[in-house]
């Protein structure tokens, strides 16, 4: 059993979705290994730093997994943790401060872990904030010093390597992520973990059989923090061959189907897979070797992330009724017979739009071939054909 498997096993009876524990644990690994390890992409070094956003309705327990990651990273003690409410200027200033570690070791590198259970509340509103975080994500382009002048203060960050873990809900996301953030690269660089259901029902009244000790769990991360250097070359290995074949098929599919992705997620997808493969390898063993099982799981998990981005941004930055169209598509997909009447639609969603406006939305969906409008007796019925259900299911799963 790997360290990650053990973390998941310890939390399987709690309400937070298991994917939240999974990605929070991987992000904690990212934060402690920083730029100490990398994989040689020949044109550049790819580092395993990641931005992870837990996206769910308020109250769906995003906080506990984020708190777990923060406690794990704090126990290792090799990365600056930035939490609480702060401006982007404050974050950069904190990253640029020199630290003296026990034993007189001076750390001049700008290594940080931005950690916030409510990302929108922790980051003071600033139009430049997400632009700067987008720029700082690309450690591969920030070798040496990253210089910035913000509101009369200049900063110079040495080898900035940032990992981020935050929680957000739909209402805050609509405000925080503007069209430029969605199409300008921030969303494309982030792992969006979209969940809508709790993992279990747990009142937290009964004492659990096993009390989780994050200090104990951090001992493994301390071993990972000692690692230095590149991962073993993938050429000629099962993992390398799998990735190469998958990548060619993936790119060919995008080009053949002329897939449009305004977020840029697909263009960065191969690097996302490689980052996750590195993290999974480290979760399995404190060795710099990516095995076939790591690469296979990385591809599977990252394909799900594409669907998460689509679910999160499907109604953003588009036409006036984009969110309503997305709502109806989701509604029809969830229904066993994939149909609903006009009466049912207006009764359930009368607060979202008037009956006339809903008629216009449904006519638009019919014109796009997504639904059929039929008459059954005295009822107008909206039907999503089975082939369209399958197509949208694959679309939202992240497969093209």
Secondary structure, DSSP 4 states (H G I P E B T S, - for coil): --HHHHHHHHTTTSSS-HHHHHHHHHHHHHHHHTTSEEEE-SSSEEE---EEEEE--TTS--HHHHHHHHHHHHHH--SEEE-SSB-HHHHHHHHHS-EEETTTEEE-EEEEEEEESSHHHHB---TTHHHHHHHHH-GGG--SEEEEEETTEEEEEEEEEEEEEEEE-HHHHHHHS-HHHHHTTHHHHEEEEE--S-S----S-SPPSS---HHHHHHHHHHHTT--EEPPP-TTSHHHHHHHHHHHHHHHHHHHHT---TT-TGGGHHHHHHHHHHHHHHHH-SSS---HHHHHHHHHHHHHHHHHHHHHHTTSSS-TTHHHHHHHHHHHHHSTTSEEEHHHHHHHSTTT--HHHHHHHHHHHHHTTS-EEEEETTEEEEE--HHHHHHHHHHHHT--
